[in-house]
Structure formats: C-alpha cells, structure tokens
Amino acid sequence: MSRSNSLPVRLAAAASVLALGGCMTVGPNFKRPEAPAGAAGSGYAMAGDPAAPGVSLSPDVRAAGPWWQAFGSPELDAVVRQALADSPTLAEANATLQRAQAQHRAARGQQMPQADLTAGYNRERINIQAFGFTGFGAGITNPTINLYSVGGAVAYDLDLFGGRRRTTEEAGARAEYEARRADAAYLSLSGNVALQVMRIASLRAELAAVEAIIADDQRVLDLVRKAERAGGEAPAAIDTATAQLAEDEALAPPLNRDLEAARHQLALLVGKSPSEWSPPDFDFAKMSWPGSIPVSLPSSLIRTRPDILAAEADLHAATAAIGVATANLYPDIRLSANLTQSAIDPSDLFNSHLASGWAIGPGLTVPIFHGGTLRAQKQAAEAEARAALARYQQTVLRAFTEVADLLAALGTDQQSIAALQRAVVSAEASARNAQTAYSLGGGTLLQVTDAQRQLSRTRRSLVAAQGQMYADLVQLYAATATDWRPAAKT
C-alpha cells in the first residue's frame, strides 16, 4: 500500500470502529513458540555418550522444589534455607519483580478514566487594552486582581486500536519475565550454595587423604630409621624419606587456603560476612547418594526451567510492543471534560453560576507526518521480536546442551571412580608389599617411596573424582529444576 493512500485508509478504519461502537487491537497476538525439534525426543544424550547410572527420564517430574534434600544432609538443608532467607541477591530479585508488577498495575490503570481535581490562586495585572478597551482618560489604569479557581477534569482514551491494551500486555509480560528471573535467582542461589558445600566437603576429604599420606610417610621414615640403626641403610636414606614426608606435608597448606576461601564464599552466598558466620564441617560421610535421579524430558523442561520461561516472557513482551508501535500509526480519540469555578472573591466561587466555566468533547489525533519515525519504530519492534525469538531458541538449546553435558559427566564420573577405586586397592597392596619387603631386607627404599607416591596420587585422585561427581549432580538438579518427591496425597 502506498503512503499516499495510507491516511485515508486509517481514517476509514477509525470511522468503521466508531460506527461499530467498539475497539480493535492491532498487532500480532502472542503465541507460545513451537518447541524446538530436540524437545520432541525422549532424551538429551548424543549418540555415544556414556549413560549416567541412576538417572531416569520422566514426563511428570515437577518443577522447583527443595532438591538439595536428596543428599540427606540436615546441615546442607539448613544452610540453603538460610541463604534463601537472607541473601541480598534474592532481595534484589524480589524488589525488581515488585517494581515490574507495580509498572504493570500502572499501565493497567492508564486504561481507565483519569480524573483530577484542580485548585489555584493567581494575582494578575490585566492589560485592558489587549481586549480592545482604549481611549480612556489618564485615571484609568490596568487593574490588579486576585483570581481564585477550583475545578476538575476527566479524560478517557477510547484506545481505538488497542495501543494502551498492548502497553498493558507488554508490562504484564515484563512482570512475568522478572518473576521467572526471580525463580532463576532462587534456583541459581540454591545451586551455588550446594556447589560450595560440595567443594568444602571435597577439600576436607582431600585434607583427610593428605593426612593419611603423611601418616604413611611417617611410617616409612620410621622403617628407614630402624633399618639405618640396624646397619641396613646408609644415613642418607633418612634424608630421602624425610624429603618425601616434607613434600607431602606441603600439600596441606594450599588445600587449607582453598578450604578457607570456600568457607568465606559460602558465607557471602548466605548473606553474611566471614566474621559473623561460620559454616558447618560438611562431610561426604554424612551425605547420601540418591538411589534414583529423575530428570525432566526435554518437552517438560521447556515448560519448567526458569531461564526458558523468562525468555518466553521476553518474547511475549516484544510481540506486544509491535502492537503498541502499530497502534501509534492510527488515529486516536480522547474524551475529556472539565469544569472550573473562578472568582475574584473566594466567597463567590460557588455562589454564582457566573463563576462557572466548562468544556466537554472528544479530541481526535491523526498522525500525518513524523518523518518516518512511527514506521521506523514499528520496524524496530518487529526486529526486536525476531531477536527475542532467536534468544528463546538459543536459551532452549543451551539448556539441552547443559543437561546433556551433565548427564555425560555423571557417566564418566562413575567410570573414573570405579577405575580409581581399583587403582587405590592395587596401590595400597603395592605399598604394603614394598614396605614389608623393605623391612625384611628384600626391597629397596626407592621401591618403597615409588609405591608410596603412587598411592598418594591415586588416593587424592579418587577423592577429587568423588567430589566432582557430587558437584555434577548438584548442577544437574539445578539445570533441570527437578523435584523427585512423590506428589502429596489429596
């Protein structure tokens, strides 16, 4: 349609709407985006990915619950709940949500009639010549008066093409977006707290392993000293064993440094300073590994994961914004009425009909020329909606990839732990045999120290792998927002 006949078409549309006594809403109506192709599948894994033991895909996993209780740790439960109650991060998210909700109510209020009461006082000097009164004598001057007024005004936008309704819709979608972001903040905070707890437990387990290694080194040193006293070793052998002990003792300070940093970080997540709060001594021995780990199907995940729902709400808001920009291209009618009582003497404000003044009637605004601004704004809104759709699709793909990564990680974690457990058993036997042979004079100190080093490496690797497996499970729960508890009976 050419620009030359677009104005008559808009005027005709406005006249038709008025004739029908109703309003229309221009712009596209929001439709929930189609699920990506991957959501139609029955899983997340790529061909060849390792299976995660204990994980089952379920179509009816409910969203967002106290998933951290799956680890059976009252200390973890208490710390997460404290963080959810005291964290400034959640306080900010909730305040942002409340602001968006208030803006939605404000936009909805703009659809209603607007009424105002006015009152005023002016001291005026009247220029009587401006009203055509001329030729008076020298004694006539412009009078100075006090003018009092009181009145009211009522206005109502007919919203012929739904611009205000689309604005309200957009504000509602923004409020939904912030609500989903608040959900995401809740899930992210609980996940980060649990991750930090697992890191603390893992570091404490590594320190315990190092302490066991140091104890073994001390036993080896005692064997060497005994052999040296019996004449079976040169005094230099003691230096070798002492060096091994010192080398392993040096493993503890960096772990203690990391442990203190993790404890401080947990205090930050809880909303406390390190000086006013100390976390419990978390221990994997006091936690349990869940026997069953249900995970939402892809088709369910896109309807429950907060960041996906936030991206969907963002797309809704962008779609509504097209309607706002479209409505700005069309005429608008605003009904208004006002009544004003004015008098020089306040006692006359309501005593005489001569003090009354009023106006009532519709006002029509027809956009004719804005230098292409209105059309450009509509095009910008359409482009933003396309960008929002792309962001939604990218968010879904990123979520699917994250879950696939974590499922594969849990599978490799189990494989690593099983292999390292076998390696620890073998290294322990090798270390015992080397020490026994050495004590009986049938082995060398080099064999003992080599066996001890191998045992040290495998023990630490096993502890680190176990900690990584717990961390991966925490991230899987947070990534799928799952709640494994049975539904309450009604």
C-alpha positions in Angstrom: 0.0 0.0 0.0 1.4 3.4 -0.9 2.0 6.2 1.6 -0.4 8.5 -0.4 -3.5 6.5 0.4 -2.5 5.1 3.8 -4.0 8.1 5.7 -7.5 7.7 4.2 -7.4 4.0 5.0 -6.6 4.8 8.6 -9.3 7.4 8.8 -11.8 4.9 7.3 -10.7 2.3 9.8 -11.2 4.7 12.6 -14.7 5.7 11.3 -15.6 2.0 11.0 -14.6 1.3 14.6 -16.6 4.3 15.8 -19.6 3.2 13.8 -19.5 -0.3 15.3 -19.2 1.3 18.7 -16.3 -0.9 19.6 -12.5 -1.1 19.6 -9.9 -3.3 17.9 -6.4 -4.4 18.9 -3.8 -4.2 16.2 -0.6 -6.0 16.1 0.2 -9.8 16.3 -1.3 -11.8 19.2 1.4 -13.7 21.1 1.6 -17.5 20.6 3.8 -19.7 22.7 6.7 -20.6 20.4 6.8 -24.1 19.0 9.1 -26.5 20.9 12.4 -27.0 19.1 13.0 -30.2 17.3 15.1 -31.6 20.1 12.2 -31.2 22.6 10.2 -33.9 20.7 12.9 -36.5 21.5 13.0 -38.8 24.5 16.4 -37.7 25.8 19.3 -35.4 25.8 22.3 -37.6 25.0 24.3 -37.5 21.8 25.0 -40.9 20.2 27.9 -42.5 22.0 27.5 -40.5 25.3 28.1 -42.6 28.5 24.9 -43.4 30.4 24.5 -41.8 33.8 23.7 -44.6 36.4 20.6 -44.0 38.5 19.2 -41.3 36.1 15.8 -41.8 34.7 13.8 -39.6 32.3 10.3 -38.8 33.4 7.5 -36.8 31.8 5.9 -35.8 35.1 8.8 -34.5 37.2 7.5 -31.5 39.0 9.5 -28.2 39.0 11.4 -26.2 41.6 11.4 -28.0 44.9 13.9 -28.4 47.7 16.1 -30.7 45.5 19.1 -30.4 47.8 17.3 -32.6 50.4 18.2 -35.6 48.1 21.6 -35.6 49.7 20.1 -36.4 53.1 22.1 -33.7 54.9 20.3 -31.6 57.5 23.3 -29.2 57.5 23.0 -28.6 53.8 19.3 -28.1 54.1 19.7 -25.5 56.9 22.4 -23.6 55.0 20.4 -23.4 51.8 17.3 -22.2 53.6 19.3 -19.6 55.4 20.7 -18.3 52.1 17.2 -18.2 50.6 16.0 -16.1 53.6 19.0 -13.7 54.0 20.7 -13.4 50.6 20.8 -9.8 49.2 20.8 -11.4 45.7 17.2 -12.7 46.3 16.2 -9.4 47.9 17.3 -7.6 44.8 15.4 -10.1 42.5 12.3 -9.7 44.6 12.5 -5.9 44.6 12.9 -5.9 40.8 9.9 -8.2 40.5 7.8 -5.9 42.7 8.8 -2.9 40.5 7.7 -4.7 37.4 4.4 -5.7 39.0 3.8 -2.1 40.0 4.6 -0.9 36.5 2.0 -3.5 35.2 -0.6 -2.1 37.5 0.3 1.4 36.4 -0.1 0.5 32.8 -3.5 -1.1 33.5 -4.6 2.0 35.3 -3.9 4.1 32.3 -6.7 2.2 30.5 -9.3 3.6 33.0 -10.8 7.1 33.0 -8.4 9.7 34.5 -9.9 12.3 36.9 -8.1 15.2 38.6 -9.1 17.9 41.0 -7.5 21.3 40.4 -7.3 24.5 42.5 -5.3 27.6 42.1 -4.6 31.2 43.1 -3.2 33.8 40.8 -2.5 37.5 41.3 -2.9 39.1 37.9 -2.5 42.5 36.4 -4.9 42.8 33.5 -4.0 44.6 30.3 -7.3 46.1 29.3 -6.0 47.4 26.0 -5.3 43.8 25.0 -9.1 43.4 25.0 -9.7 46.5 22.8 -10.6 49.0 25.5 -8.8 52.2 24.5 -9.4 55.9 24.8 -9.9 56.0 28.5 -8.7 59.0 30.5 -5.5 59.3 32.4 -7.2 58.0 35.6 -7.9 54.6 34.1 -5.1 52.0 34.7 -4.8 48.3 34.3 -6.3 46.7 37.3 -4.6 44.1 39.6 -6.8 41.4 40.9 -6.7 38.1 42.9 -8.2 35.2 41.0 -9.3 32.0 42.8 -10.2 28.9 40.9 -11.3 25.3 41.7 -12.4 22.6 39.3 -11.9 19.1 38.0 -11.1 17.3 34.8 -12.0 13.9 33.5 -10.4 12.2 30.4 -10.7 8.9 28.8 -8.8 7.5 25.9 -11.0 5.3 23.7 -7.9 3.3 22.7 -9.5 2.6 19.3 -6.7 0.4 18.1 -5.5 -1.1 21.4 -2.3 0.8 21.9 -2.9 1.1 25.7 -4.1 -2.5 25.9 -0.9 -3.7 24.2 1.1 -1.5 26.5 -0.6 -3.2 29.5 0.1 -6.6 27.9 3.7 -5.7 27.4 4.0 -4.6 31.0 2.4 -7.8 32.2 4.9 -9.9 30.1 7.7 -7.9 31.7 6.4 -8.7 35.1 6.2 -12.3 34.1 9.8 -12.1 32.9 11.0 -10.7 36.2 9.1 -13.4 38.1 10.8 -16.0 36.1 14.2 -14.3 36.7 13.4 -14.3 40.4 12.8 -18.1 40.1 16.1 -18.4 38.3 17.8 -16.4 41.0 16.3 -18.8 43.6 17.5 -21.8 41.7 20.9 -20.4 41.0 21.5 -19.4 44.6 20.4 -22.8 46.0 22.7 -24.5 43.4 25.7 -22.2 44.1 25.3 -22.8 47.9 25.1 -26.6 47.3 28.1 -26.5 45.0 30.1 -24.6 47.6 29.1 -27.1 50.2 30.3 -29.9 48.0 33.6 -28.1 47.4 34.1 -27.7 51.2 33.3 -31.4 51.7 35.7 -32.3 48.9 38.5 -30.2 50.2 38.1 -31.6 53.7 38.2 -35.1 52.2 41.4 -34.2 50.3 42.9 -32.9 53.5 42.0 -36.2 55.2 43.6 -38.1 52.4 46.8 -35.9 52.7 46.8 -36.6 56.4 46.7 -40.3 55.7 49.5 -39.9 53.2 51.6 -38.1 55.8 51.0 -40.8 58.3 52.1 -43.4 55.8 55.2 -41.3 55.1 55.9 -41.2 58.8 55.7 -45.0 59.0 58.1 -45.3 56.1 60.5 -42.8 57.8 60.3 -44.9 61.0 61.2 -48.1 58.9 64.2 -46.3 57.4 65.4 -45.2 60.7 65.0 -48.7 62.1 66.9 -50.1 59.1 69.6 -47.4 59.5 70.1 -48.3 63.1 70.4 -52.0 62.2 73.0 -51.1 59.6 70.8 -52.0 56.6 70.7 -48.4 55.2 73.0 -45.5 54.9 72.2 -42.4 56.9 71.4 -40.6 53.6 68.3 -42.8 53.2 66.8 -41.0 56.1 67.2 -37.8 54.1 65.3 -39.3 51.2 62.4 -40.4 53.4 62.3 -37.1 55.3 62.2 -35.2 51.9 59.2 -37.4 50.9 57.5 -36.6 54.1 58.1 -32.8 53.7 56.9 -32.9 50.1 53.6 -34.4 51.1 53.3 -32.1 54.1 53.5 -29.2 51.7 50.3 -30.4 50.1 48.2 -29.4 53.1 48.6 -25.5 53.1 47.2 -24.9 49.6 44.2 -27.1 50.4 43.7 -25.3 53.7 43.8 -22.0 51.8 41.3 -23.2 49.3 39.1 -24.5 52.1 39.0 -21.2 53.9 38.2 -19.3 50.7 35.3 -21.8 50.0 34.0 -21.2 53.6 34.2 -17.4 53.0 32.4 -17.7 49.7 29.7 -19.7 51.3 29.2 -17.0 53.9 28.8 -14.5 51.1 26.2 -16.6 49.4 24.3 -16.9 52.7 24.4 -13.1 53.1 26.8 -12.9 56.0 30.3 -11.7 56.5 33.0 -14.2 57.3 33.4 -12.7 60.8 29.7 -13.2 61.8 29.0 -16.7 60.4 30.8 -20.0 60.1 29.5 -22.9 58.1 29.3 -26.5 59.5 32.0 -29.0 58.8 30.5 -30.7 55.8 31.5 -34.3 55.2 30.6 -36.7 52.4 30.3 -39.4 55.0 27.3 -37.6 56.4 25.6 -37.3 53.0 23.9 -39.9 50.9 23.9 -40.5 47.2 20.3 -40.7 45.9 19.3 -44.1 44.6 17.1 -42.6 41.9 17.6 -39.3 40.0 14.6 -38.4 37.9 15.1 -35.8 35.1 12.5 -34.0 33.1 12.0 -34.9 29.5 13.0 -32.1 27.0 9.3 -31.4 26.3 8.8 -30.8 30.0 12.0 -28.9 30.6 11.0 -26.1 28.3 7.8 -25.5 30.3 9.5 -25.6 33.8 13.1 -24.2 33.6 13.1 -20.5 34.7 15.5 -19.1 32.2 13.5 -20.7 29.3 10.3 -19.3 30.7 11.9 -15.9 31.2 13.0 -15.9 27.5 9.4 -16.8 26.5 8.1 -13.9 28.6 10.6 -11.6 26.9 9.3 -12.8 23.5 5.7 -12.1 24.7 6.7 -8.5 25.7 8.5 -7.9 22.4 5.4 -9.2 20.5 3.1 -6.8 22.4 5.5 -3.9 21.7 4.7 -4.4 18.0 1.1 -3.8 18.7 2.0 -0.6 20.6 4.0 0.7 17.7 1.3 -0.3 15.2 -1.4 1.5 17.1 0.7 4.7 17.1 0.2 4.7 13.3 -3.6 5.1 13.6 -5.9 7.8 14.8 -6.8 8.1 18.4 -9.8 9.8 20.1 -9.6 11.0 23.7 -12.8 12.2 25.5 -12.3 14.9 28.0 -14.5 17.2 30.2 -13.5 19.9 32.7 -15.4 22.2 35.0 -13.8 25.3 36.5 -15.2 27.8 39.1 -13.3 31.1 39.1 -13.9 34.3 41.1 -12.1 37.3 42.4 -13.6 36.8 45.8 -13.3 33.3 47.3 -16.8 33.6 48.7 -18.2 33.9 45.2 -16.6 30.6 43.9 -19.8 28.6 44.5 -22.4 31.3 44.9 -23.0 32.3 41.3 -23.4 30.4 38.0 -21.4 33.3 36.5 -18.3 31.8 38.1 -18.7 28.5 36.2 -16.8 27.5 33.1 -16.8 24.1 31.5 -15.7 22.2 28.3 -16.6 18.8 27.1 -15.9 16.9 23.9 -13.7 14.5 22.0 -10.3 15.2 20.7 -9.0 13.5 17.6 -5.3 12.9 16.9 -4.4 11.7 13.4 -0.7 11.0 12.7 0.1 12.6 9.3 3.8 13.3 9.1 6.5 12.3 11.6 9.5 12.0 9.3 9.1 8.2 9.1 9.6 7.9 12.9 6.4 5.9 13.6 7.1 3.4 10.8 10.7 3.0 11.9 9.6 2.4 15.5 7.3 -0.4 14.2 10.1 -1.9 12.2 12.4 -1.7 15.2 9.7 -3.5 17.4 9.4 -6.3 14.7 13.2 -6.7 14.6 13.3 -6.9 18.4 10.6 -9.6 18.4 12.7 -11.6 15.9 15.8 -11.2 18.1 13.7 -12.3 21.2 12.6 -15.4 19.3 16.3 -16.2 18.5 17.2 -15.6 22.1 14.5 -18.0 23.2 15.7 -20.7 20.8 19.3 -20.2 21.9 18.2 -20.4 25.6 16.5 -23.7 24.9 19.4 -25.2 23.0 21.8 -24.0 25.7 19.6 -25.7 28.4 19.5 -29.0 26.5 23.3 -28.9 26.0 23.9 -28.2 29.6 21.8 -31.1 30.7 23.5 -33.4 28.1 26.9 -32.3 29.4 26.0 -33.1 33.0 24.5 -36.4 32.2 27.6 -37.4 30.3 29.8 -36.0 33.1 28.0 -38.2 35.7 28.5 -41.2 33.4 32.3 -40.5 33.1 32.4 -39.7 36.9 31.2 -43.2 37.7 33.7 -44.7 35.3 36.5 -42.7 36.8 35.6 -43.5 40.4 35.3 -47.2 39.6 38.8 -47.2 37.9 40.4 -45.2 40.7 38.9 -47.4 43.4 40.6 -50.4 41.8 43.8 -48.3 41.4 43.7 -47.4 45.1 43.3 -51.1 46.1 46.2 -52.0 43.9 48.4 -49.1 45.1 47.7 -49.9 48.7 48.7 -53.6 48.2 51.9 -52.4 46.3 52.8 -50.0 49.1 52.3 -52.7 51.8 54.3 -55.2 49.8 57.1 -52.8 49.2 57.2 -51.8 52.9 57.1 -55.5 54.0 59.9 -56.4 51.6 62.0 -53.5 52.8 61.5 -54.3 56.5 62.6 -57.9 55.7 65.6 -56.7 53.8 64.3 -57.8 50.4 63.4 -54.5 48.9 64.9 -51.1 48.3 64.0 -47.7 49.7 63.3 -46.5 46.1 60.7 -49.1 45.7 59.0 -48.0 48.9 59.0 -44.4 48.0 57.8 -45.0 44.5 54.9 -47.2 45.8 54.1 -44.5 48.3 54.0 -41.7 45.7 51.7 -43.8 43.5 49.3 -44.5 46.5 49.3 -40.7 47.3 48.3 -39.8 43.7 45.6 -42.4 43.4 44.1 -41.5 46.8 43.9 -37.8 46.0 42.5 -38.5 42.5 39.8 -40.7 44.0 38.7 -38.1 46.5 38.7 -35.4 43.8 36.6 -37.6 41.5 34.1 -38.3 44.2 33.8 -34.5 44.9 33.4 -33.8 41.2 30.6 -36.4 41.0 28.7 -34.7 43.8 29.2 -31.3 42.2 27.9 -32.6 38.8 24.8 -34.0 40.5 24.2 -30.7 42.2 24.4 -28.9 38.8 22.1 -31.5 37.2 19.4 -30.9 39.8 19.8 -27.1 39.3 19.8 -27.5 35.5 16.6 -29.5 35.4 14.8 -27.8 38.4 13.6 -31.2 39.4 11.6 -32.3 42.4 11.9 -36.0 43.0 9.5 -36.2 45.9 6.2 -38.1 45.4 3.2 -35.9 45.0 1.2 -35.2 48.2 -1.9 -37.2 48.5 -5.2 -35.2 48.5 
